């Protein structure tokens, strides 16, 4: 794991693991050390030697009590030793970001083939202004974290229905494209994400329908329009910006057929 050069975080270790697994903002780390929930080991902080899931739940409860995170989301996420690593503990997703743990994010690019000489189009989604992360930002058609004990396919199916109304028939053509590990900083903490990217060709008459309230609306943009919109990177959720920029780059390299 690479800590940002601002040194705004302290690496987080488990006693049972030799390498850093997360990264905690300095003020949060100092508070958790003072409360006896983390141990100060000079160059890093360490989770005490007991069941890590229980210890992390105590930390989550303290972070919520102090107003650093939202209420529990009721969805356990795997705490792993790398982007595609071994599960070492579980933690409610509300506390995952502030502690800087890895998360696997499943993305689906919704594509619509152009008729005749028309360019290919791509579905993107506007996140609700009430979304807990990146409100009012553009997203891929589907983007969702992989919960503990859930497969990539199960995550795609659940998120596909909740965010866009994709059923099993439409998802039958889902094509895995790439997996990319990224690290970036937001106001929620250090994000360590494995972006698991898929392409999905959708019929011309498809209309995205959100069922969970996280998406305000979706738009189907001709590829040149999407490329122009990506010039304003701050309008996009960071991980989704990377996924959509990668899609445009792949299609550019494939030749002029889609443009």
C-alpha positions as CSV (number, residue, x, y, z in Angstrom):
1,X,0.0,0.0,0.0
2,X,1.3,3.5,-0.8
3,X,0.5,6.2,1.7
4,X,-0.1,9.6,0.0
5,X,2.8,12.0,0.2
6,X,0.8,14.4,2.4
7,X,1.3,12.0,5.3
8,X,-2.3,12.6,6.3
9,X,-2.8,9.0,7.2
10,X,-1.2,6.4,9.5
11,X,-0.9,2.8,8.2
12,X,-3.1,0.4,10.0
13,X,-1.8,-3.1,10.9
14,X,-3.4,-6.2,12.4
15,X,-1.3,-8.1,15.0
16,X,-2.0,-11.2,12.9
17,X,-0.6,-9.7,9.7
18,X,2.8,-8.3,8.9
19,X,1.8,-5.7,6.3
20,X,-0.4,-2.6,6.5
21,X,-4.0,-3.3,5.6
22,X,-5.6,0.2,5.9
23,X,-4.8,3.8,6.6
24,X,-6.4,6.0,9.2
25,X,-6.6,9.9,9.1
26,X,-4.2,11.3,11.7
27,X,-6.9,12.9,13.9
28,X,-9.0,9.7,13.8
29,X,-5.9,7.5,14.6
30,X,-5.0,9.7,17.6
31,X,-8.5,9.5,19.0
32,X,-8.7,5.7,18.6
33,X,-5.3,5.3,20.3
34,X,-6.4,7.6,23.2
35,X,-9.6,5.4,23.5
36,X,-7.5,2.2,23.6
37,X,-9.0,0.9,20.4
38,X,-5.7,1.0,18.5
39,X,-2.2,0.6,19.7
40,X,0.5,3.3,18.8
41,X,3.5,1.5,17.3
42,X,5.6,4.5,16.3
43,X,5.3,4.4,12.5
44,X,1.9,2.8,12.4
45,X,-1.2,1.9,14.5
46,X,-2.2,-1.7,15.2
47,X,-5.5,-3.4,15.9
48,X,-5.2,-5.3,19.3
49,X,-4.7,-9.0,19.4
50,X,-8.2,-10.3,19.6
51,X,-10.9,-11.2,17.2
52,X,-10.4,-8.5,14.5
53,X,-14.1,-8.4,13.5
54,X,-15.1,-7.7,17.1
55,X,-12.3,-5.1,17.5
56,X,-13.4,-3.4,14.3
57,X,-17.0,-3.3,15.4
58,X,-15.9,-1.4,18.6
59,X,-14.0,1.0,16.4
60,X,-17.0,1.5,14.1
61,X,-19.3,2.2,17.1
62,X,-16.8,4.8,18.4
63,X,-16.5,6.5,15.0
64,X,-20.3,6.7,14.7
65,X,-20.6,8.0,18.3
66,X,-18.2,10.8,17.4
67,X,-19.9,11.7,14.2
68,X,-17.1,10.6,11.8
69,X,-19.3,8.1,9.9
70,X,-22.9,7.5,9.2
71,X,-25.1,4.9,11.0
72,X,-24.4,1.3,10.2
73,X,-25.5,0.2,6.7
74,X,-26.3,-3.4,7.7
75,X,-24.0,-4.7,5.0
76,X,-20.7,-6.5,6.1
77,X,-17.7,-6.0,3.8
78,X,-14.6,-8.2,3.7
79,X,-11.4,-6.7,5.2
80,X,-8.7,-8.3,3.0
81,X,-4.9,-8.3,2.8
82,X,-4.9,-6.8,-0.7
83,X,-7.1,-6.0,-3.7
84,X,-8.0,-9.6,-4.3
85,X,-6.6,-11.0,-1.1
86,X,-7.7,-13.2,1.8
87,X,-10.5,-12.2,4.1
88,X,-9.2,-11.4,7.6
89,X,-12.2,-9.8,9.1
90,X,-15.6,-8.3,8.4
91,X,-16.8,-4.7,8.9
92,X,-20.0,-2.8,8.2
93,X,-19.4,-0.8,5.0
94,X,-20.1,2.5,6.9
95,X,-16.6,2.3,8.4
96,X,-14.6,0.8,5.5
97,X,-13.5,4.1,3.9
98,X,-12.4,6.0,7.0
99,X,-10.1,3.1,7.9
100,X,-8.7,2.8,4.4
101,X,-9.4,-0.9,3.7
102,X,-9.5,-2.5,0.3
103,X,-12.9,-2.8,-1.4
104,X,-13.8,-4.6,-4.6
105,X,-16.1,-2.5,-6.8
106,X,-18.1,-4.1,-9.6
107,X,-18.7,-1.8,-12.6
108,X,-20.9,-2.3,-15.6
109,X,-20.6,-0.2,-18.8
110,X,-23.9,-0.2,-20.5
111,X,-23.4,0.0,-24.3
112,X,-25.9,0.5,-27.1
113,X,-24.8,-0.2,-30.7
114,X,-25.4,2.7,-33.1
115,X,-27.7,2.1,-36.1
116,X,-26.2,2.6,-39.5
117,X,-23.4,5.3,-39.2
118,X,-24.5,6.4,-35.8
119,X,-21.8,6.0,-33.0
120,X,-22.0,3.6,-30.2
121,X,-23.7,5.1,-27.1
122,X,-22.9,4.6,-23.4
123,X,-25.2,4.7,-20.4
124,X,-24.1,6.8,-17.4
125,X,-26.0,7.5,-14.2
126,X,-26.3,10.7,-12.1
127,X,-26.0,9.9,-8.4
128,X,-28.7,11.2,-6.1
129,X,-28.0,14.4,-4.2
130,X,-28.7,12.3,-1.1
131,X,-26.2,9.5,-1.9
132,X,-23.7,9.0,0.9
133,X,-20.7,9.1,-1.4
134,X,-20.2,11.4,-4.4
135,X,-23.7,12.9,-4.4
136,X,-24.6,14.7,-7.6
137,X,-21.7,13.1,-9.5
138,X,-21.8,11.0,-12.7
139,X,-21.3,7.3,-12.3
140,X,-21.1,4.2,-14.6
141,X,-24.5,2.6,-15.3
142,X,-23.8,0.2,-12.5
143,X,-21.3,0.4,-9.7
144,X,-21.4,-1.4,-6.4
145,X,-19.2,-2.8,-3.7
146,X,-18.8,-6.5,-3.3
147,X,-20.1,-7.5,0.1
148,X,-18.6,-10.3,2.2
149,X,-19.6,-13.7,1.1
150,X,-21.0,-12.5,-2.2
151,X,-19.6,-13.4,-5.6
152,X,-18.9,-10.9,-8.4
153,X,-21.8,-12.3,-10.4
154,X,-24.2,-12.0,-7.4
155,X,-23.0,-8.4,-6.9
156,X,-23.6,-7.6,-10.6
157,X,-27.1,-9.1,-10.4
158,X,-28.1,-7.3,-7.2
159,X,-26.6,-3.9,-8.1
160,X,-27.9,-4.2,-11.7
161,X,-31.5,-4.5,-10.6
162,X,-31.3,-1.9,-7.8
163,X,-29.6,0.8,-9.9
164,X,-30.9,0.3,-13.4
165,X,-33.5,-2.5,-13.5
166,X,-31.3,-5.0,-15.2
167,X,-32.8,-8.5,-15.0
168,X,-31.2,-11.9,-15.6
169,X,-32.1,-11.8,-19.3
170,X,-30.3,-8.5,-19.9
171,X,-27.3,-9.5,-17.8
172,X,-26.8,-12.8,-19.7
173,X,-24.5,-10.9,-22.1
174,X,-22.2,-9.5,-19.3
175,X,-18.6,-9.5,-20.5
176,X,-15.7,-9.2,-18.0
177,X,-13.1,-6.7,-19.3
178,X,-10.4,-5.9,-16.7
179,X,-9.5,-5.6,-13.1
180,X,-7.5,-2.5,-12.0
181,X,-6.3,-1.7,-8.5
182,X,-6.4,2.1,-7.7
183,X,-5.8,4.3,-4.7
184,X,-7.0,7.8,-4.2
185,X,-8.0,10.2,-1.4
186,X,-11.5,11.7,-0.9
187,X,-13.2,13.5,2.0
188,X,-14.2,10.0,3.2
189,X,-10.7,8.7,3.6
190,X,-8.1,6.7,1.6
191,X,-9.9,4.7,-1.1
192,X,-8.2,1.4,-2.1
193,X,-10.3,-0.2,-4.8
194,X,-10.1,-3.1,-7.1
195,X,-12.3,-2.0,-10.1
196,X,-13.8,-5.1,-11.6
197,X,-15.1,-3.9,-15.0
198,X,-17.6,-5.4,-17.3
199,X,-19.2,-4.4,-20.6
200,X,-22.8,-5.1,-21.4
201,X,-24.5,-4.5,-24.7
202,X,-28.1,-3.4,-24.2
203,X,-31.0,-3.1,-26.6
204,X,-31.8,0.3,-28.2
205,X,-35.1,0.5,-26.3
206,X,-33.6,-0.2,-22.9
207,X,-34.6,2.4,-20.2
208,X,-32.7,2.4,-16.9
209,X,-34.9,2.4,-13.8
210,X,-33.4,2.8,-10.3
211,X,-35.1,0.9,-7.5
212,X,-32.9,1.9,-4.5
213,X,-32.9,5.7,-4.7
214,X,-29.2,6.0,-5.1
215,X,-29.5,7.1,-8.8
216,X,-31.4,10.3,-9.7
217,X,-31.5,9.5,-13.4
218,X,-29.5,7.9,-16.2
219,X,-28.5,9.1,-19.7
220,X,-27.5,7.3,-22.8
221,X,-24.7,9.4,-24.5
222,X,-23.1,9.0,-27.9
223,X,-19.5,8.0,-27.4
224,X,-18.1,11.4,-28.6
225,X,-20.4,13.2,-26.2
226,X,-19.2,11.0,-23.3
227,X,-15.6,11.7,-24.3
228,X,-16.3,15.5,-24.2
229,X,-18.0,15.2,-20.8
230,X,-15.1,13.3,-19.3
231,X,-13.0,16.4,-19.8
232,X,-14.7,17.7,-16.7
233,X,-13.3,14.9,-14.4
234,X,-14.7,16.5,-11.2
235,X,-18.2,15.9,-12.5
236,X,-17.6,12.1,-12.1
237,X,-17.2,9.8,-9.1
238,X,-13.4,9.1,-9.1
239,X,-13.5,5.3,-9.7
240,X,-16.2,5.6,-12.4
241,X,-14.2,8.3,-14.1
242,X,-11.3,5.9,-14.4
243,X,-13.6,3.1,-15.7
244,X,-15.3,5.3,-18.3
245,X,-12.0,6.8,-19.4
246,X,-10.7,3.3,-19.8
247,X,-13.7,2.4,-21.9
248,X,-13.2,5.4,-24.2
249,X,-9.5,4.5,-24.6
250,X,-10.3,0.9,-25.4
251,X,-12.8,1.9,-28.0
252,X,-10.4,4.4,-29.5
253,X,-7.7,1.7,-29.8
254,X,-10.3,-0.6,-31.5
255,X,-10.6,1.7,-34.4
256,X,-13.2,4.1,-35.9
257,X,-16.1,1.7,-36.1
258,X,-17.8,2.9,-32.8
259,X,-17.3,6.6,-33.5
